[in-house]
Amino acid sequence: MSHLARMLHRMGRSKRQPRVRHAQPGRRHQTRAEPPATPQQVSELSPPQVLERIKRARLAREAAEAELAVLIDHVVSLGVGWPEIAARLGVTRQAARQHYQRRHRDGVGCRDQVA
């Protein structure tokens, strides 16, 4: 489980800011390659199929986290404030800052994440 996922899990839903979806004109909804499976669908899979799905989900999560890190690095460099970034992430300002500024203190930058 990623640090952000653990952080969100520990933080009660009541403390999270409500998710706000902003429609962008001229931009269509992107579809996922594979919709999330229901418990019934998962129960019909063989062990090798489940393991393969776990691997693909992990790779997709890692790719999404790397993209998110690059995007946040860029938007911070553009001068956008943490309250607005946090609102888009669905977490508090403090949680967003602590998670993403820690990456910089540890010497992990956007070039290290995506290569």
MOCOR-V15077 format. One record per pair of residues at least 12 apart in sequence whose C-alpha atoms are under 8 Angstrom apart, sorted by the first residue. I is the first residue (numbers start at 0). J is the second residue. D is the distance in whole Angstrom. If there is no record, write none. Layout:
[[I,J,D] [I,J,D]]
//
This chain:
[[2,98,8] [3,98,7] [6,94,8] [7,90,7] [14,91,8] [15,89,6] [15,90,5] [15,91,6] [16,86,7] [16,89,5] [16,90,6] [16,91,7] [17,86,8] [17,89,6] [18,86,7] [18,87,7] [18,89,6] [19,86,8] [19,87,7] [65,109,8] [65,112,6] [65,113,6] [66,113,8] [68,99,7] [68,109,7] [68,112,8] [69,109,5] [69,112,8] [69,113,8] [71,84,8] [71,99,8] [72,109,7] [81,95,7] [81,96,7]]
//
